[in-house]
Amino acid sequence: MEQTQIKQIPLHIGHYFAGFADGEGSFNVSLRKKGDYGIGWQLCPSFNISQKDPTVLYLFKRYLHCGTLRKRKDGIMYYEVLNVDALHDTIIPFFRQFSFLSSTKKTNFSIFREIIEIMYREEHLKAEGFEKILKLREKLNIGHGRTRKYNKSDVVLRQK
């Protein structure tokens, strides 16, 4: 999304989205073991929001022009953006324009933004860049309730 497209989002909508995401949104980077990947692991960044009422989630998709809406087995709907280009070109610029108020979300966004920049430049495809992301990921979403299938200590990179 170009800066001009972000400027076309009405201010009241942009600020509403930022406030909504400040409370309900999440920036994550998960890991998957992938035998067909050069170093044996895949990084999966995401921005997501889940809600029972999908109205606001549809608005996110409509105004941001990216992401998908899905329904979980428990009936909860969620909006997610997984594509690195969409995260880099739309989600990051949007939240730079319409910033968060909470210090926790600001911190997580800053870390996530750094991770996306590394991935956008494809530096994560080499061990050094991947390791840098793993270190940043350890600082992401610190606190109660954070669960991860794989942690930094679980990852042994296969050398190319």
N, C-alpha and C positions, 0 to 999 in steps of 0.2 A: 504494500500500500504506500503510495507516495505521500509526501508531506501535505500536498494539496488536498488529497482525499481525506486525510485526518482532519484538516481544517474545515472540511465540509460537514463533519459530524457536529450537530448542534451542541453548543456548550453544555446545556443542561443534561443532554444524553451522555456526553463524555465524562462529565463530573459524576453523574449517577453511576455509570459503569465503574469508574475508578473507586468510588466509595463502596459499591457492591463487591467488587473484586478484593478490595482491602479487607473486607470481612469474610468473604466466602471463597475467594480465589486461591489457587495454589500453583506454585512453580515447582516442578519436580524434574529430576533426572534419574531414571531407573537404568539398571544394567541387565543385560540378557547374555547368557552364554551363547555364542554363535560359532560353531565349528568352521563355518564357511567364511568367516571374517578373518582378515590377515592376522590380527592380534588375538583373536579368539573371543572377543566381547563386542557387544553393540551398546552404545549409549542411546537412550531414548528420552529426549527432553520433552516436557509438556507443560502447557498452561491449561488449567481446567477449573471448572466451577460446577458444583452439583446442587440440585434443588428438587423439591417435590413439584413445584409449579414451574413449568418450562417457559413461561412467558418471557422473562428477562433473558433466558438463554437463547431464545429465538431472536431477540433483539441484538444480542451480542453478535450472532452469526450474520444477521442482516446488515448491521452497520460496519462490522469489521471485514466482511467478505472473505472469511476463512474459517477453518475449523469444521467440526462435525458435532451433531447432536446424537446422543445415544441414550437408550434406556437400560438401566441395570435390572437384574432379576428381581430386586426388591421394589421396583417401581420408580426409583429415583432417576431423574433425567440428569445428564451432564453434558456440558459443552467442553470440548477439548480441542486444542491446537497442538499437533504433533510435528508438523513439517518444519524443518529448520529454517527454510526460506520464509515461510509465513511468520514464524516466531521472530526472525530477524527483521523482516521488512514491514510487518504490521503490528504485532503485539508489543515489541520493544519500543518502536516509535510512539505508539499510542500511549503507553504508560509513561513515557518520557514527557509527553505533552500533558497528559492528565495524571498527575502523580498521586501517590498514596500519602496518607497522613500518618499512619502508624509506623513507628520506627522498625518494627519487626518485618513488616511487608516491604518497606524501603530497602532494608538490608538483604532480604531474600531476593528481591528484584535485581539489586545491584550484582549479587553473586550470579544469578541466573543469566543476566545480561552478559557478563564476562564469559560464562560457559558457552552461550550461543555465539558470541563473537569468535571464539576458538573453533567451534564446530563449523561456522559459516566459512571460515578460512581453511577448513578441512585439516587443521593441525591435529585433530583428535585421531586421525588415521595412523599417526606415528606414536610410538610409545611415550615420548616426552610430552606431547600434547594431551594424550589420554591420561597420563599420570597427573598432569596439572589439573585437569577436570576432576579427577577423583579427589584431589585435595580440596578443591573448591566445593565439591559436592558434600564433603564432610561438614562444611559450615552451613549448608542449606537446610532450612527448616529444623534447626536445633530445638529440642525441647520435648515436652510430653506428647506422646501420641505418634511420634515418628517411627515408622516401621519400615524395614528394608529387607528384601530377600538376600541381597548381596551387599556387603560393605567393602571398604577399601582393602581390608585384610584378606578378603576372599578372592581377590583378583590377582591372578598370575598371568601376566601378558606373555603371549607366544611371540617370539621374535620372528620377524619376516626373513 
